[in-house]
Structures are given as structure tokens and as C-alpha cells.
Amino acid sequence: MKKIAFLLTVVLLLAACDAAPATETLTIYFLDENMFAVGTEPYEKAVSRPVTVEGGRWEETLDQLFLGPTEEEQAQGLAVVLSGTTGYTDFDVTDGVARLTLVGECSSGGSTYTIANLIFANLKQYPAIKYVKIYDQDGGTENPRGKSDSIPFCLEP
């Protein structure tokens, strides 16, 4: 009887190891083009995304941002402004300061609204993140030291 109980326990543990990671609902912010067009803030609108979080929640939030809005979300006037970027790398959070490096050659294109606005909105929703420092593909940012927000020069209008 003990052998059967032991084998049953082993089988259940093995089955649990093969189970898919749990789905979690994340809040992702995108640009609301309708609000932006008339100059009414906030320019970002939150959507709920059920996702499988295998890494960290913060990274998955950024991953979803860079994936952009779904067709349904686009139909509601939501967009992602990538500012020439294609993603991010070197993500880290230390002492309330999130740091990440943009992939691709960033450019504001003369706009005052860039990927930085969306990154700030998405990361600062988490209480543990007080400041965000965004670096360009060459590792540059305006204010690399201290507890403050910072964007790379390429995202200035």
C-alpha cells in the first residue's frame, strides 16, 4: 500500500512539472490616438492582456508593449509609437530605478511623444519602479546617474 501511495505521489509531481505556466492578466498601456489628436491627456489607455509570464512581470509588460496593440485594440484607436526601435535589452531594476537599452536606431522624428512615454507608463505602474532610465543602442542617456528619469538624446524632439 505504501508503494502505491509513493508511486501515485511521484506521478502527480511529474504531472505538475509538465503543467503549463499559469496565465496572468497584465495591464499594458498604448497610445490613444484619438485623445492625442485633440490634446486631451492622458494619452495612454490601459488594456488587459492575459499572458503566460515565464520570466518577470516587468519584462513581459515590455514585451507586450513592443508587440503592439491587437487588431481589436487598433480598431479602438490604440497604437504603439516605436520611434525606430524594435525592442529592448539589458533590463534591470535596482533601488527603484529601471534601466533598459533600446534595440534599433531610435529617433523622435521631431515628435514630443515617443516610445519613452509608453515605457514610462508601462513600468511606473509597478510600485517598485520609481524611475526609468532609457539608453540608446550605443548606451547613451541624458542623465545616467542618480534617481531620476532619463531618455536618450535620440528621443528628444
Secondary structure in CASP SS format (residue, H / E / C, confidence):
PFRMAT SS
TARGET T0000
AUTHOR 0000-0000-0000
METHOD secondary structure of the structure
MODEL  1
M C 1.00
K H 1.00
K H 1.00
I H 1.00
A H 1.00
F H 1.00
L H 1.00
L H 1.00
T H 1.00
V H 1.00
V H 1.00
L H 1.00
L H 1.00
L H 1.00
A H 1.00
A H 1.00
C H 1.00
D H 1.00
A C 1.00
A C 1.00
P C 1.00
A C 1.00
T E 1.00
E E 1.00
T E 1.00
L E 1.00
T E 1.00
I E 1.00
Y E 1.00
F E 1.00
L E 1.00
D E 1.00
E H 1.00
N H 1.00
M H 1.00
F H 1.00
A H 1.00
V C 1.00
G C 1.00
T C 1.00
E C 1.00
P C 1.00
Y C 1.00
E E 1.00
K E 1.00
A E 1.00
V E 1.00
S E 1.00
R E 1.00
P E 1.00
V E 1.00
T E 1.00
V C 1.00
E C 1.00
G C 1.00
G C 1.00
R H 1.00
W H 1.00
E H 1.00
E H 1.00
T H 1.00
L H 1.00
D H 1.00
Q H 1.00
L H 1.00
F H 1.00
L H 1.00
G C 1.00
P C 1.00
T C 1.00
E H 1.00
E H 1.00
E H 1.00
Q H 1.00
A H 1.00
Q C 1.00
G C 1.00
L E 1.00
A E 1.00
V C 1.00
V C 1.00
L C 1.00
S C 1.00
G C 1.00
T C 1.00
T C 1.00
G E 1.00
Y E 1.00
T E 1.00
D E 1.00
F E 1.00
D E 1.00
V E 1.00
T E 1.00
D C 1.00
G C 1.00
V E 1.00
A E 1.00
R E 1.00
L E 1.00
T E 1.00
L E 1.00
V E 1.00
G C 1.00
E C 1.00
C C 1.00
S C 1.00
S C 1.00
G C 1.00
G C 1.00
S C 1.00
T C 1.00
Y C 1.00
T C 1.00
I H 1.00
A H 1.00
N H 1.00
L H 1.00
I H 1.00
F H 1.00
A H 1.00
N H 1.00
L H 1.00
K C 1.00
Q C 1.00
Y C 1.00
P C 1.00
A C 1.00
I C 1.00
K C 1.00
Y E 1.00
V E 1.00
K E 1.00
I E 1.00
Y E 1.00
D C 1.00
Q C 1.00
D C 1.00
G C 1.00
G C 1.00
T C 1.00
E C 1.00
N C 1.00
P C 1.00
R C 1.00
G C 1.00
K C 1.00
S C 1.00
D C 1.00
S E 1.00
I C 1.00
P C 1.00
F H 1.00
C H 1.00
L H 1.00
E C 1.00
P C 1.00
END
